[in-house]
Amino acid sequence: MKFALFSASALMAAALSFPVIAESLSSTITFINATGQDVVEIHTAPSATDGWSDNLIADGALSTGGEIATLVVADTDHCFHDFRFTLADGSVVEEVEIDVCDLDGQMFEIAVQA
């Protein structure tokens, strides 16, 4: 009996010592440019982190009224992402704490707040 209890305790301790790996998710999000000017860069990052991804616009710019579909990879521990859109005139639009885990296949409009 002592051996069975020890084995169960050892197994439980070993299981608790390994980190839980978050499930990786990817969402395809279509951005629609409603800013009135070209968007020259789109960057993303998990919310509450420093730094930004590489530019999600591979070539050229997203013209006003245009759409671009992009894949955003997240995990279940970091569903909330910030997005940074740089416009042709150098101004920046940021959208923060967007739940990308719920946006797969959805459209997201980029707009300038008046």
N, CA, C and O atoms as a Tinker XYZ file with bonds, in Angstrom:
   456  protein
     1  N      0.824000   -1.193000    0.000000    73     2
     2  CA     0.000000    0.000000    0.000000    64     1     3
     3  C      0.867000    1.255000    0.000000    63     2     4     5
     4  O      0.589000    2.211000   -0.723000    81     3
     5  N      1.940000    1.243000    0.834000    73     3     6
     6  CA     2.821000    2.400000    0.871000    64     5     7
     7  C      3.430000    2.643000   -0.503000    63     6     8     9
     8  O      3.571000    3.790000   -0.926000    81     7
     9  N      3.790000    1.572000   -1.200000    73     7    10
    10  CA     4.367000    1.710000   -2.533000    64     9    11
    11  C      3.363000    2.348000   -3.492000    63    10    12    13
    12  O      3.740000    3.212000   -4.284000    81    11
    13  N      2.118000    1.948000   -3.437000    73    11    14
    14  CA     1.084000    2.503000   -4.314000    64    13    15
    15  C      0.878000    3.982000   -4.026000    63    14    16    17
    16  O      0.731000    4.780000   -4.951000    81    15
    17  N      0.866000    4.354000   -2.745000    73    15    18
    18  CA     0.708000    5.765000   -2.391000    64    17    19
    19  C      1.917000    6.571000   -2.840000    63    18    20    21
    20  O      1.774000    7.680000   -3.355000    81    19
    21  N      3.112000    6.011000   -2.645000    73    19    22
    22  CA     4.317000    6.709000   -3.074000    64    21    23
    23  C      4.314000    6.897000   -4.585000    63    22    24    25
    24  O      4.636000    7.979000   -5.076000    81    23
    25  N      3.959000    5.865000   -5.317000    73    23    26
    26  CA     3.940000    5.941000   -6.776000    64    25    27
    27  C      2.945000    6.981000   -7.258000    63    26    28    29
    28  O      3.241000    7.752000   -8.171000    81    27
    29  N      1.773000    7.006000   -6.651000    73    27    30
    30  CA     0.765000    7.992000   -7.043000    64    29    31
    31  C      1.252000    9.398000   -6.716000    63    30    32    33
    32  O      1.076000   10.319000   -7.513000    81    31
    33  N      1.866000    9.565000   -5.540000    73    31    34
    34  CA     2.388000   10.880000   -5.158000    64    33    35
    35  C      3.512000   11.314000   -6.082000    63    34    36    37
    36  O      3.569000   12.473000   -6.491000    81    35
    37  N      4.401000   10.397000   -6.412000    73    35    38
    38  CA     5.511000   10.719000   -7.307000    64    37    39
    39  C      5.001000   11.080000   -8.693000    63    38    40    41
    40  O      5.496000   12.012000   -9.328000    81    39
    41  N      4.013000   10.336000   -9.150000    73    39    42
    42  CA     3.441000   10.621000  -10.463000    64    41    43
    43  C      2.776000   11.990000  -10.478000    63    42    44    45
    44  O      2.929000   12.743000  -11.439000    81    43
    45  N      2.035000   12.319000   -9.415000    73    43    46
    46  CA     1.376000   13.622000   -9.339000    64    45    47
    47  C      2.409000   14.743000   -9.290000    63    46    48    49
    48  O      2.247000   15.761000   -9.962000    81    47
    49  N      3.461000   14.569000   -8.507000    73    47    50
    50  CA     4.514000   15.587000   -8.416000    64    49    51
    51  C      5.194000   15.781000   -9.762000    63    50    52    53
    52  O      5.485000   16.911000  -10.154000    81    51
    53  N      5.446000   14.696000  -10.468000    73    51    54
    54  CA     6.074000   14.803000  -11.786000    64    53    55
    55  C      5.161000   15.522000  -12.762000    63    54    56    57
    56  O      5.622000   16.343000  -13.555000    81    55
    57  N      3.879000   15.224000  -12.713000    73    55    58
    58  CA     2.933000   15.873000  -13.625000    64    57    59
    59  C      2.849000   17.362000  -13.346000    63    58    60    61
    60  O      2.734000   18.161000  -14.275000    81    59
    61  N      2.907000   17.745000  -12.078000    73    59    62
    62  CA     2.821000   19.161000  -11.727000    64    61    63
    63  C      4.097000   19.923000  -12.055000    63    62    64    65
    64  O      4.068000   21.148000  -12.169000    81    63
    65  N      5.216000   19.223000  -12.208000    73    63    66
    66  CA     6.480000   19.904000  -12.470000    64    65    67
    67  C      6.649000   20.292000  -13.935000    63    66    68    69
    68  O      7.508000   21.115000  -14.249000    81    67
    69  N      5.863000   19.729000  -14.832000    73    67    70
    70  CA     5.955000   20.071000  -16.246000    64    69    71
    71  C      5.023000   21.229000  -16.556000    63    70    72    73
    72  O      3.876000   21.229000  -16.109000    81    71
    73  N      5.487000   22.218000  -17.313000    73    71    74
    74  CA     4.615000   23.346000  -17.643000    64    73    75
    75  C      3.483000   22.904000  -18.569000    63    74    76    77
    76  O      3.634000   21.995000  -19.385000    81    75
    77  N      2.364000   23.570000  -18.414000    73    75    78
    78  CA     1.233000   23.316000  -19.303000    64    77    79
    79  C      1.488000   24.064000  -20.597000    63    78    80    81
    80  O      1.777000   25.260000  -20.580000    81    79
    81  N      1.385000   23.376000  -21.702000    73    79    82
    82  CA     1.634000   23.997000  -22.999000    64    81    83
    83  C      0.316000   24.505000  -23.559000    63    82    84    85
    84  O     -0.644000   23.747000  -23.692000    81    83
    85  N      0.275000   25.784000  -23.884000    73    83    86
    86  CA    -0.943000   26.385000  -24.424000    64    85    87
    87  C     -1.176000   25.892000  -25.844000    63    86    88    89
    88  O     -0.234000   25.630000  -26.592000    81    87
    89  N     -2.429000   25.775000  -26.190000    73    87    90
    90  CA    -2.795000   25.342000  -27.535000    64    89    91
    91  C     -2.556000   26.480000  -28.518000    63    90    92    93
    92  O     -2.963000   27.615000  -28.272000    81    91
    93  N     -1.901000   26.176000  -29.620000    73    91    94
    94  CA    -1.630000   27.176000  -30.650000    64    93    95
    95  C     -2.845000   27.319000  -31.553000    63    94    96    97
    96  O     -3.424000   26.327000  -31.996000    81    95
    97  N     -3.219000   28.547000  -31.817000    73    95    98
    98  CA    -4.360000   28.846000  -32.673000    64    97    99
    99  C     -3.919000   29.795000  -33.769000    63    98   100   101
   100  O     -3.031000   30.621000  -33.559000    81    99
   101  N     -4.518000   29.684000  -34.913000    73    99   102
   102  CA    -4.261000   30.668000  -35.960000    64   101   103
   103  C     -5.598000   31.167000  -36.471000    63   102   104   105
   104  O     -6.541000   30.397000  -36.655000    81   103
   105  N     -5.662000   32.457000  -36.694000    73   103   106
   106  CA    -6.883000   33.087000  -37.173000    64   105   107
   107  C     -6.578000   33.849000  -38.446000    63   106   108   109
   108  O     -5.596000   34.588000  -38.518000    81   107
   109  N     -7.418000   33.670000  -39.445000    73   107   110
   110  CA    -7.309000   34.486000  -40.648000    64   109   111
   111  C     -8.249000   35.664000  -40.476000    63   110   112   113
   112  O     -9.460000   35.496000  -40.331000    81   111
   113  N     -7.678000   36.855000  -40.495000    73   111   114
   114  CA    -8.445000   38.083000  -40.297000    64   113   115
   115  C     -8.322000   38.924000  -41.553000    63   114   116   117
   116  O     -7.222000   39.113000  -42.072000    81   115
   117  N     -9.443000   39.429000  -42.043000    73   115   118
   118  CA    -9.432000   40.324000  -43.196000    64   117   119
   119  C     -9.555000   41.754000  -42.693000    63   118   120   121
   120  O    -10.546000   42.116000  -42.059000    81   119
   121  N     -8.539000   42.563000  -42.981000    73   119   122
   122  CA    -8.553000   43.974000  -42.608000    64   121   123
   123  C     -9.131000   44.780000  -43.764000    63   122   124   125
   124  O     -8.766000   44.561000  -44.919000    81   123
   125  N    -10.027000   45.707000  -43.459000    73   123   126
   126  CA   -10.619000   46.606000  -44.454000    64   125   127
   127  C    -10.138000   48.013000  -44.123000    63   126   128   129
   128  O    -10.309000   48.482000  -42.998000    81   127
   129  N     -9.538000   48.686000  -45.101000    73   127   130
   130  CA    -9.004000   50.024000  -44.884000    64   129   131
   131  C    -10.097000   51.069000  -45.090000    63   130   132   133
   132  O    -10.508000   51.333000  -46.220000    81   131
   133  N    -10.566000   51.663000  -43.988000    73   131   134
   134  CA   -11.573000   52.728000  -44.034000    64   133   135
   135  C    -10.999000   54.028000  -43.477000    63   134   136   137
   136  O    -11.727000   54.835000  -42.899000    81   135
   137  N     -9.686000   54.232000  -43.651000    73   135   138
   138  CA    -9.025000   55.404000  -43.077000    64   137   139
   139  C     -9.039000   56.624000  -43.986000    63   138   140   141
   140  O     -8.819000   57.742000  -43.519000    81   139
   141  N     -9.294000   56.427000  -45.275000    73   139   142
   142  CA    -9.242000   57.546000  -46.214000    64   141   143
   143  C     -7.873000   57.735000  -46.841000    63   142   144   145
   144  O     -7.699000   58.622000  -47.677000    81   143
   145  N     -6.898000   56.923000  -46.457000    73   143   146
   146  CA    -5.575000   56.953000  -47.087000    64   145   147
   147  C     -4.959000   55.560000  -47.020000    63   146   148   149
   148  O     -5.458000   54.683000  -46.314000    81   147
   149  N     -3.873000   55.366000  -47.759000    73   147   150
   150  CA    -3.236000   54.055000  -47.796000    64   149   151
   151  C     -2.665000   53.672000  -46.429000    63   150   152   153
   152  O     -2.147000   54.518000  -45.700000    81   151
   153  N     -2.769000   52.390000  -46.097000    73   151   154
   154  CA    -2.096000   51.831000  -44.925000    64   153   155
   155  C     -0.815000   51.190000  -45.449000    63   154   156   157
   156  O     -0.864000   50.291000  -46.288000    81   155
   157  N      0.334000   51.654000  -44.950000    73   155   158
   158  CA     1.612000   51.157000  -45.466000    64   157   159
   159  C      2.218000   50.062000  -44.598000    63   158   160   161
   160  O      3.080000   49.312000  -45.056000    81   159
   161  N      1.771000   49.966000  -43.346000    73   159   162
   162  CA     2.279000   48.917000  -42.463000    64   161   163
   163  C      1.179000   48.458000  -41.517000    63   162   164   165
   164  O      0.372000   49.255000  -41.038000    81   163
   165  N      1.168000   47.147000  -41.260000    73   163   166
   166  CA     0.319000   46.560000  -40.222000    64   165   167
   167  C      1.226000   45.679000  -39.369000    63   166   168   169
   168  O      1.936000   44.815000  -39.882000    81   167
   169  N      1.190000   45.912000  -38.064000    73   167   170
   170  CA     1.981000   45.117000  -37.124000    64   169   171
   171  C      1.062000   44.607000  -36.020000    63   170   172   173
   172  O      0.031000   45.214000  -35.730000    81   171
   173  N      1.437000   43.501000  -35.414000    73   171   174
   174  CA     0.672000   42.941000  -34.302000    64   173   175
   175  C      1.616000   42.448000  -33.220000    63   174   176   177
   176  O      2.801000   42.219000  -33.460000    81   175
   177  N      1.066000   42.291000  -32.029000    73   175   178
   178  CA     1.808000   41.715000  -30.902000    64   177   179
   179  C      0.794000   41.309000  -29.843000    63   178   180   181
   180  O     -0.267000   41.923000  -29.729000    81   179
   181  N      1.110000   40.289000  -29.076000    73   179   182
   182  CA     0.228000   39.980000  -27.952000    64   181   183
   183  C      0.121000   41.201000  -27.040000    63   182   184   185
   184  O      1.117000   41.879000  -26.788000    81   183
   185  N     -1.082000   41.479000  -26.547000    73   183   186
   186  CA    -1.277000   42.622000  -25.651000    64   185   187
   187  C     -0.361000   42.500000  -24.442000    63   186   188   189
   188  O     -0.020000   41.395000  -24.018000    81   187
   189  N      0.032000   43.631000  -23.897000    73   187   190
   190  CA     0.886000   43.716000  -22.705000    64   189   191
   191  C      2.291000   43.172000  -22.950000    63   190   192   193
   192  O      2.960000   42.739000  -22.012000    81   191
   193  N      2.746000   43.191000  -24.212000    73   191   194
   194  CA     4.133000   42.831000  -24.510000    64   193   195
   195  C      4.790000   44.001000  -25.220000    63   194   196   197
   196  O      4.112000   44.887000  -25.740000    81   195
   197  N      6.097000   43.995000  -25.236000    73   195   198
   198  CA     6.845000   45.025000  -25.954000    64   197   199
   199  C      7.168000   44.525000  -27.346000    63   198   200   201
   200  O      7.246000   43.320000  -27.585000    81   199
   201  N      7.354000   45.459000  -28.261000    73   199   202
   202  CA     7.756000   45.103000  -29.614000    64   201   203
   203  C      6.569000   44.772000  -30.497000    63   202   204   205
   204  O      5.451000   44.574000  -30.023000    81   203
   205  N      6.841000   44.716000  -31.796000    73   203   206
   206  CA     5.821000   44.452000  -32.800000    64   205   207
   207  C      6.327000   43.397000  -33.769000    63   206   208   209
   208  O      7.530000   43.168000  -33.888000    81   207
   209  N      5.394000   42.762000  -34.454000    73   207   210
   210  CA     5.739000   41.793000  -35.496000    64   209   211
   211  C      6.343000   42.521000  -36.686000    63   210   212   213
   212  O      6.363000   43.751000  -36.733000    81   211
   213  N      6.831000   41.751000  -37.642000    73   211   214
   214  CA     7.203000   42.324000  -38.930000    64   213   215
   215  C      5.940000   42.849000  -39.603000    63   214   216   217
   216  O      4.827000   42.511000  -39.203000    81   215
   217  N      6.121000   43.671000  -40.618000    73   215   218
   218  CA     4.999000   44.235000  -41.369000    64   217   219
   219  C      4.194000   43.104000  -42.007000    63   218   220   221
   220  O      4.750000   42.270000  -42.722000    81   219
   221  N      2.892000   43.077000  -41.752000    73   219   222
   222  CA     2.018000   42.045000  -42.312000    64   221   223
   223  C      1.646000   42.313000  -43.767000    63   222   224   225
   224  O      1.097000   41.441000  -44.440000    81   223
   225  N      1.943000   43.523000  -44.255000    73   223   226
   226  CA     1.732000   43.835000  -45.672000    64   225   227
   227  C      3.038000   43.501000  -46.381000    63   226   228   229
   228  O      4.031000   44.215000  -46.241000    81   227
   229  N      3.028000   42.425000  -47.132000    73   227   230
   230  CA     4.265000   41.919000  -47.738000    64   229   231
   231  C      4.827000   42.864000  -48.786000    63   230   232   233
   232  O      6.042000   43.042000  -48.872000    81   231
   233  N      3.971000   43.462000  -49.571000    73   231   234
   234  CA     4.430000   44.286000  -50.687000    64   233   235
   235  C      3.481000   45.454000  -50.886000    63   234   236   237
   236  O      2.265000   45.266000  -50.918000    81   235
   237  N      4.019000   46.651000  -51.021000    73   235   238
   238  CA     3.186000   47.806000  -51.333000    64   237   239
   239  C      2.419000   48.321000  -50.142000    63   238   240   241
   240  O      2.966000   48.449000  -49.046000    81   239
   241  N      1.135000   48.621000  -50.359000    73   239   242
   242  CA     0.297000   49.222000  -49.332000    64   241   243
   243  C     -1.128000   48.715000  -49.490000    63   242   244   245
   244  O     -1.502000   48.173000  -50.530000    81   243
   245  N     -1.906000   48.901000  -48.447000    73   243   246
   246  CA    -3.331000   48.582000  -48.485000    64   245   247
   247  C     -4.067000   49.870000  -48.815000    63   246   248   249
   248  O     -4.169000   50.769000  -47.980000    81   247
   249  N     -4.576000   49.955000  -50.030000    73   247   250
   250  CA    -5.217000   51.196000  -50.476000    64   249   251
   251  C     -6.529000   51.423000  -49.735000    63   250   252   253
   252  O     -7.128000   50.488000  -49.203000    81   251
   253  N     -6.966000   52.684000  -49.709000    73   251   254
   254  CA    -8.213000   53.016000  -49.035000    64   253   255
   255  C     -9.365000   52.245000  -49.678000    63   254   256   257
   256  O     -9.497000   52.215000  -50.902000    81   255
   257  N    -10.179000   51.635000  -48.856000    73   255   258
   258  CA   -11.266000   50.790000  -49.341000    64   257   259
   259  C    -10.839000   49.371000  -49.646000    63   258   260   261
   260  O    -11.684000   48.511000  -49.896000    81   259
   261  N     -9.535000   49.109000  -49.630000    73   259   262
   262  CA    -9.020000   47.781000  -49.953000    64   261   263
   263  C     -9.099000   46.822000  -48.779000    63   262   264   265
   264  O     -9.333000   47.223000  -47.639000    81   263
   265  N     -8.899000   45.555000  -49.082000    73   263   266
   266  CA    -8.926000   44.501000  -48.072000    64   265   267
   267  C     -7.666000   43.658000  -48.178000    63   266   268   269
   268  O     -7.109000   43.481000  -49.262000    81   267
   269  N     -7.225000   43.141000  -47.038000    73   267   270
   270  CA    -6.110000   42.199000  -47.024000    64   269   271
   271  C     -6.398000   41.144000  -45.962000    63   270   272   273
   272  O     -6.751000   41.474000  -44.830000    81   271
   273  N     -6.246000   39.881000  -46.330000    73   271   274
   274  CA    -6.412000   38.784000  -45.374000    64   273   275
   275  C     -5.037000   38.386000  -44.873000    63   274   276   277
   276  O     -4.100000   38.248000  -45.659000    81   275
   277  N     -4.915000   38.204000  -43.574000    73   275   278
   278  CA    -3.636000   37.820000  -42.995000    64   277   279
   279  C     -3.854000   36.794000  -41.898000    63   278   280   281
   280  O     -4.906000   36.759000  -41.261000    81   279
   281  N     -2.861000   35.973000  -41.689000    73   279   282
   282  CA    -2.912000   34.935000  -40.667000    64   281   283
   283  C     -2.242000   35.457000  -39.406000    63   282   284   285
   284  O     -1.096000   35.905000  -39.449000    81   283
   285  N     -2.949000   35.401000  -38.289000    73   283   286
   286  CA    -2.397000   35.806000  -37.000000    64   285   287
   287  C     -2.346000   34.562000  -36.123000    63   286   288   289
   288  O     -3.365000   33.914000  -35.886000    81   287
   289  N     -1.152000   34.237000  -35.646000    73   287   290
   290  CA    -0.974000   33.056000  -34.801000    64   289   291
   291  C     -0.979000   33.503000  -33.345000    63   290   292   293
   292  O     -0.271000   34.434000  -32.959000    81   291
   293  N     -1.783000   32.827000  -32.557000    73   291   294
   294  CA    -1.882000   33.129000  -31.129000    64   293   295
   295  C     -1.871000   31.804000  -30.380000    63   294   296   297
   296  O     -1.777000   30.737000  -30.987000    81   295
   297  N     -1.965000   31.880000  -29.083000    73   295   298
   298  CA    -2.197000   30.671000  -28.306000    64   297   299
   299  C     -3.265000   30.990000  -27.276000    63   298   300   301
   300  O     -3.594000   32.154000  -27.050000    81   299
   301  N     -3.795000   29.966000  -26.662000    73   299   302
   302  CA    -4.922000   30.163000  -25.759000    64   301   303
   303  C     -4.564000   31.016000  -24.545000    63   302   304   305
   304  O     -5.457000   31.522000  -23.865000    81   303
   305  N     -3.278000   31.182000  -24.262000    73   303   306
   306  CA    -2.855000   32.055000  -23.167000    64   305   307
   307  C     -2.702000   33.505000  -23.609000    63   306   308   309
   308  O     -2.621000   34.401000  -22.769000    81   307
   309  N     -2.662000   33.747000  -24.920000    73   307   310
   310  CA    -2.443000   35.100000  -25.443000    64   309   311
   311  C     -3.394000   35.390000  -26.603000    63   310   312   313
   312  O     -2.949000   35.692000  -27.710000    81   311
   313  N     -4.689000   35.300000  -26.355000    73   311   314
   314  CA    -5.672000   35.562000  -27.417000    64   313   315
   315  C     -5.762000   37.048000  -27.742000    63   314   316   317
   316  O     -6.097000   37.413000  -28.869000    81   315
   317  N     -5.469000   37.903000  -26.779000    73   315   318
   318  CA    -5.624000   39.339000  -26.998000    64   317   319
   319  C     -4.362000   39.921000  -27.619000    63   318   320   321
   320  O     -3.261000   39.778000  -27.087000    81   319
   321  N     -4.549000   40.578000  -28.751000    73   319   322
   322  CA    -3.445000   41.179000  -29.493000    64   321   323
   323  C     -3.727000   42.656000  -29.724000    63   322   324   325
   324  O     -4.877000   43.091000  -29.777000    81   323
   325  N     -2.640000   43.414000  -29.860000    73   323   326
   326  CA    -2.715000   44.815000  -30.262000    64   325   327
   327  C     -2.314000   44.896000  -31.727000    63   326   328   329
   328  O     -1.483000   44.118000  -32.196000    81   327
   329  N     -2.903000   45.832000  -32.440000    73   327   330
   330  CA    -2.577000   46.052000  -33.849000    64   329   331
   331  C     -2.165000   47.496000  -34.034000    63   330   332   333
   332  O     -2.736000   48.408000  -33.436000    81   331
   333  N     -1.162000   47.685000  -34.876000    73   331   334
   334  CA    -0.642000   49.031000  -35.175000    64   333   335
   335  C     -0.655000   49.203000  -36.688000    63   334   336   337
   336  O     -0.033000   48.433000  -37.419000    81   335
   337  N     -1.375000   50.227000  -37.146000    73   335   338
   338  CA    -1.515000   50.519000  -38.572000    64   337   339
   339  C     -0.836000   51.854000  -38.847000    63   338   340   341
   340  O     -1.195000   52.870000  -38.252000    81   339
   341  N      0.146000   51.855000  -39.747000    73   339   342
   342  CA     0.829000   53.089000  -40.124000    64   341   343
   343  C      0.268000   53.550000  -41.458000    63   342   344   345
   344  O      0.255000   52.799000  -42.433000    81   343
   345  N     -0.196000   54.798000  -41.490000    73   343   346
   346  CA    -0.803000   55.361000  -42.691000    64   345   347
   347  C      0.250000   56.052000  -43.547000    63   346   348   349
   348  O      1.363000   56.318000  -43.094000    81   347
   349  N     -0.118000   56.334000  -44.782000    73   347   350
   350  CA     0.812000   56.928000  -45.752000    64   349   351
   351  C      1.398000   58.251000  -45.266000    63   350   352   353
   352  O      2.540000   58.569000  -45.595000    81   351
   353  N      0.641000   59.028000  -44.491000    73   351   354
   354  CA     1.149000   60.316000  -44.009000    64   353   355
   355  C      2.003000   60.175000  -42.745000    63   354   356   357
   356  O      2.447000   61.175000  -42.181000    81   355
   357  N      2.235000   58.929000  -42.298000    73   355   358
   358  CA     3.065000   58.688000  -41.122000    64   357   359
   359  C      2.286000   58.579000  -39.821000    63   358   360   361
   360  O      2.844000   58.182000  -38.798000    81   359
   361  N      1.006000   58.926000  -39.845000    73   359   362
   362  CA     0.218000   58.802000  -38.619000    64   361   363
   363  C     -0.041000   57.326000  -38.315000    63   362   364   365
   364  O      0.043000   56.468000  -39.193000    81   363
   365  N     -0.356000   57.058000  -37.059000    73   363   366
   366  CA    -0.510000   55.683000  -36.592000    64   365   367
   367  C     -1.883000   55.507000  -35.951000    63   366   368   369
   368  O     -2.340000   56.355000  -35.185000    81   367
   369  N     -2.524000   54.399000  -36.276000    73   367   370
   370  CA    -3.783000   54.005000  -35.644000    64   369   371
   371  C     -3.496000   52.717000  -34.891000    63   370   372   373
   372  O     -2.968000   51.765000  -35.466000    81   371
   373  N     -3.841000   52.680000  -33.603000    73   371   374
   374  CA    -3.650000   51.464000  -32.822000    64   373   375
   375  C     -4.986000   50.965000  -32.300000    63   374   376   377
   376  O     -5.817000   51.741000  -31.829000    81   375
   377  N     -5.174000   49.670000  -32.392000    73   375   378
   378  CA    -6.328000   48.989000  -31.807000    64   377   379
   379  C     -5.752000   48.012000  -30.795000    63   378   380   381
   380  O     -4.877000   47.214000  -31.130000    81   379
   381  N     -6.235000   48.070000  -29.563000    73   379   382
   382  CA    -5.637000   47.250000  -28.509000    64   381   383
   383  C     -6.625000   46.227000  -27.960000    63   382   384   385
   384  O     -7.841000   46.414000  -27.998000    81   383
   385  N     -6.058000   45.144000  -27.450000    73   383   386
   386  CA    -6.801000   44.075000  -26.791000    64   385   387
   387  C     -7.914000   43.503000  -27.660000    63   386   388   389
   388  O     -9.061000   43.386000  -27.230000    81   387
   389  N     -7.552000   43.150000  -28.892000    73   387   390
   390  CA    -8.478000   42.506000  -29.818000    64   389   391
   391  C     -8.349000   40.992000  -29.624000    63   390   392   393
   392  O     -7.246000   40.450000  -29.693000    81   391
   393  N     -9.461000   40.315000  -29.384000    73   391   394
   394  CA    -9.452000   38.867000  -29.159000    64   393   395
   395  C     -9.357000   38.144000  -30.498000    63   394   396   397
   396  O    -10.373000   37.902000  -31.150000    81   395
   397  N     -8.135000   37.800000  -30.909000    73   395   398
   398  CA    -7.932000   37.159000  -32.212000    64   397   399
   399  C     -8.422000   35.716000  -32.227000    63   398   400   401
   400  O     -8.659000   35.160000  -33.299000    81   399
   401  N     -8.575000   35.105000  -31.066000    73   399   402
   402  CA    -9.077000   33.728000  -31.026000    64   401   403
   403  C    -10.536000   33.659000  -31.483000    63   402   404   405
   404  O    -10.990000   32.615000  -31.951000    81   403
   405  N    -11.267000   34.761000  -31.349000    73   403   406
   406  CA   -12.669000   34.808000  -31.776000    64   405   407
   407  C    -12.852000   35.458000  -33.137000    63   406   408   409
   408  O    -13.986000   35.587000  -33.600000    81   407
   409  N    -11.774000   35.871000  -33.794000    73   407   410
   410  CA   -11.897000   36.603000  -35.060000    64   409   411
   411  C    -11.652000   35.766000  -36.301000    63   410   412   413
   412  O    -11.702000   36.305000  -37.406000    81   411
   413  N    -11.393000   34.487000  -36.172000    73   411   414
   414  CA   -11.063000   33.677000  -37.341000    64   413   415
   415  C    -12.161000   33.787000  -38.395000    63   414   416   417
   416  O    -13.332000   33.525000  -38.122000    81   415
   417  N    -11.763000   34.174000  -39.589000    73   415   418
   418  CA   -12.698000   34.318000  -40.697000    64   417   419
   419  C    -13.492000   35.608000  -40.679000    63   418   420   421
   420  O    -14.355000   35.810000  -41.532000    81   419
   421  N    -13.221000   36.482000  -39.731000    73   419   422
   422  CA   -13.973000   37.730000  -39.598000    64   421   423
   423  C    -13.266000   38.883000  -40.313000    63   422   424   425
   424  O    -12.090000   38.796000  -40.665000    81   423
   425  N    -14.020000   39.963000  -40.515000    73   423   426
   426  CA   -13.460000   41.188000  -41.091000    64   425   427
   427  C    -13.272000   42.207000  -39.974000    63   426   428   429
   428  O    -14.071000   42.283000  -39.041000    81   427
   429  N    -12.202000   42.987000  -40.089000    73   427   430
   430  CA   -11.870000   43.996000  -39.089000    64   429   431
   431  C    -11.631000   45.304000  -39.821000    63   430   432   433
   432  O    -10.722000   45.398000  -40.646000    81   431
   433  N    -12.435000   46.310000  -39.527000    73   431   434
   434  CA   -12.323000   47.595000  -40.222000    64   433   435
   435  C    -11.329000   48.500000  -39.516000    63   434   436   437
   436  O    -11.410000   48.713000  -38.306000    81   435
   437  N    -10.383000   49.034000  -40.294000    73   435   438
   438  CA    -9.412000   49.999000  -39.785000    64   437   439
   439  C     -9.992000   51.382000  -40.054000    63   438   440   441
   440  O    -10.232000   51.735000  -41.208000    81   439
   441  N    -10.219000   52.162000  -39.012000    73   439   442
   442  CA   -10.804000   53.490000  -39.181000    64   441   443
   443  C    -10.056000   54.486000  -38.302000    63   442   444   445
   444  O     -9.446000   54.114000  -37.300000    81   443
   445  N    -10.112000   55.748000  -38.690000    73   443   446
   446  CA    -9.509000   56.823000  -37.914000    64   445   447
   447  C    -10.607000   57.445000  -37.068000    63   446   448   449
   448  O    -11.658000   57.824000  -37.584000    81   447
   449  N    -10.361000   57.551000  -35.765000    73   447   450
   450  CA   -11.339000   58.167000  -34.869000    64   449   451
   451  C    -11.340000   59.677000  -35.069000    63   450   452   453
   452  O    -10.283000   60.307000  -35.095000    81   451
   453  N    -12.527000   60.254000  -35.209000    73   451   454
   454  CA   -12.639000   61.708000  -35.411000    64   453   455
   455  C    -12.612000   62.438000  -34.095000    63   454   456
   456  O    -12.695000   63.666000  -34.068000    81   455
